[in-house]
């Protein structure tokens, strides 16, 4: 564990490891199975953070070549030193970063959940161009469970246990996101930015996005990918898990 990994401070260690192992790894395995994809030999984890999921990718496919990409250089260095991953430091916008190519598996957990609609197509197309011919993209979004959370609904009661109220948004911002989702299927708000907190590059448009499944499917198709599998609340009963590929296989 890296002492700089702030995700460990959000909850108990059991939660950290559970969210890193059971939900995403099982979802990735189901996605690979639904796509009838071969065992991955080249894997990209973006954003890798300090390896919350990568540690389990390493154990599951020990012979695979791992690549860790994140905007935090310390996190990328940790993944390189600890898990033997190839390090790539990201930047804004992501699609200007050379992330490599011919990946059999791209795992992108909690990335698009933080960006406005204008980032989705360039990012998804960037991922699509980095996949091998039989490659699979598994990524997470915030859908109906998050919409319910922001609107105060108890439709998904398991979601509220370990989350910061309104994901750290002001109540008025949360209401605006819900209103936009109700109207268009997608909503976004920037995080409040206190002057005493470092939010990284000034041009990083980082916040909270919520996207209903029908809206996400349109984005996947527009990026030249096919939806293979969607699991609502598939990551920790919170974020939806999507599997997409360039092939026409569906499940």
N, C-alpha and C positions, 0 to 999 in steps of 0.2 A: 504494500500500500504506500502511496505517496502521501507525505504529511501535508501536501498542498491541495489534495483532492477535497474540495469543499462539499462535494456531494455526500461524503461520509458524515458531514455535520448536520445534514438535513433530517436525519432519522437515526434509527438504531442500526448497528452493523448488520444485523440479520436482514433488515430491509434492503440495505445497500447490495448485499450479495444476492438476495433473492431476486431483486429487480434486475440485477446483472445477469443472473443465470437462467432461472426457470422460464420467465415470460419470453424474453427475446430469443434465447437459444432454441427453445421448443418451437417458437413461431418461425424462426429461420429454417429449422429442420422441416417443419410442415410445408413451408413455402417451397423449399427445394424439392420435396416430394411431389407437391402438386404440379410443379413445373417439369417434373421428370428430369431434373438436372443431375449431372454427374457430381461426384464428390468434389468440392471446390479445392483448387490448387493455388489460386491467387485470390486473396481477400482484401478488400478495402474497408476500413472502419472509419467513417467520417460523419460526424465528429467523434473522434476516439476518446476525448477526455483523457483521464488517467487510467484507462483500460478497464472500466467497470464491466463492459461486455467482452472486450478483447481477450481478457484472461481466460474466458470460457471458449472463445473461438480457437485460441491456442491449444487448449486441451482437447477439444473436439476434433480438430484437424491439425495434428502436430506437424505434419509434413508440408502444410500449406505455407506459401509465402505471404506474410502479413504486411499491410501498409497502414500506418496510422497517420491520419490527417486531422489537424485541429488548428484553430486560430491562436491557441495558447502554446507557445514554443516549449514551455516547461513540460506540458502534458505530452507533447509529441516526443520529447527527449526521454521522458520516463518510459513510454511505451517501447521506444527503440532499445533502451538499456535493459528493460525488464523482460520484454516479450520477444525481442529480436526483430521488431517490426522495422520496415523502411520508413523513415520519418519524412513527412511533408508538412511544412508550416503553411497554413491557409491564409487568406486575406479576403477583404471585401472589394469587389464581388467574387464569389467563389468560382464562377465560370471562367475567370481569367487565370486560375491556378492550374498548372499542369499536374493532374492527379494520377497520371499513368493510364494504362490501358489494358485490355484483355483480362479483365477481372471476371472470375467465375461467380463471385459473390460480392456485392456491395451492400454493406449494412449501414443504414443512416437513421439512427435513432434520435428523435427530438432535435431535428434540424429545421425542417420546413414548418414545424410548430412555432417557430420564432420569426417568420418572415412574411411580409405582405405579398399580395397576389403577384406583383410584378417580378418577384424573384422565383416563383415556382417553375415557370416554363424554362428559363435559362438553366436552372439547377437540374431539373429532370432531364433536359436534353444533354447536359454535361455528363450526367451519370450514364445516360443511354449510350453516349459515344465511347464511354470507358469500359463497357461490358464486352466480354467475349461473345462469340456467336451463340453459345448456349448459356450465357451469363444471366444471373438473376439479381434483381434489385429488391431488397427488403427495406422498407422505410416506415416510419410512424407519422401519424397525424393526430390532431385533436378534433374529434368529431362530436357525435351526440352526447357522450358522457361529459365532455368538457362544456358543451352548450348548456347542459343541465346544471353543471357545477356553477357556472357563471351566472345563471339565471336564478339560482337558489332552489331549484327543483330537487326533490329527493328520489328521482327516478333511478339514479345510480348511487345508492347510499354508500357502497364500498369505496367510492372515489374520494370522499371528503376527509378521510382519516388523517393523512399525513401531508396535506397540501396547504400552502400559504393561501389565506383568503383571497379570492379573485386573482390568483396567480401573481400577486404583487401589484396588480393594477388598482387604480382608484375605482371605487364603486361606479362612478359615472362612466369611466372608460369601459368597464365590464359590461355595463348596460348598452353602450354603443356597439360593442362587439356582438352581443346577442341580437340587437336590432338588425345589424347588417347581415348576420347569418340567417335570420328569419326572412329577410328580404331577398337575398341573393345566393345563399348557401355558403357564403364566406364572410368572415369578419376578422379584423386585425386592429391592434392598438400597440403603439410603442410603450415600453415601460416608462414610468416616471423616472426622471434622471436627477437625483439629488446632486448638488454641486460637489459634495465631498466623496463621491463614489466614482471609481474608475470603470467606465463601460467600454474600454478598448478604443479602437479607432473611431474618430469623430464621425466617419461616414458609415458606421455600422448601424443599419436600421433594424434594431433588434427589439422584439417585443413578443406579443402573444397572438397566434392565429388559431382560428377554429374553422374547420372546413367539413361540411357534410359529405357523406360518401358519394353522392351523385356529382358534386362539384369536383372531388378528387379524381373520380373516374374520367371525367372530361379532360383533366390536366394530364393524366397518364396517357390517354389516347392521343392528345395533341402533341405529346413528346415522342410519338412513334413507338410507344410501348403497349403491351397488352396486359390487362389485369389478369393475374393468375389466381390470386386468393386475397380475400379481405376478411379480417377478424376484428369485429368491433370490441374495443377494450382489450385487445389481445396482449397489450403490454401493461401488466400490473392492474388490469381492470380499469385502465385509465386511457391510454392512447390506443388508437386503432393501428393495426399492423397490416401493411399492404405488401404483396409480392407481385412484381411486374417483370416481364421479360420481353425480348424482341421477338420471341417465337409466338405462335398462335395457340399454344396449349392453354386451356382454361380448366378451372375446377370449381 
